[in-house]
Amino acid sequence: MAEDKNIFFDSYELEQSDLADLADLFKVFGDATRISIMFALLKQELSVGDIAERLEMNASAISHQLRVLKQAKLIKSRREGKNIIYSLADEHVVTIIKQGVDHILE
């Protein structure tokens, strides 16, 4: 008899590949710079330069972290003239950040 390798939680059925994707998502949250960027984007949309200035980091380092966040679909971007403006991808991301803050402040 084959063992069922799927994981069930409420109405979700997750395969091993889904669990690996979820682990990858949480790895993205494992970097303080990326968390700081997302925290800054909670309040407003920002350009690379704006983020770099607020975090007192160089734009190159910020750009690298923005690529990681965008690959993970945690942020989105739009062009405004010569600038690229970044924002959080959706309310799911806001909820994850707020839940994380609530959890550590308990």
Secondary structure, DSSP 8 states (H G I E B T S, - for coil): ------EEETTEEE-HHHHHHHHHHHHHTT-HHHHHHHHHHHH--EEHHHHHHHHT--HHHHHHHHHHHHHTTSEEEEEETTEEEEEES-HHHHHHHHHHHHHHT-
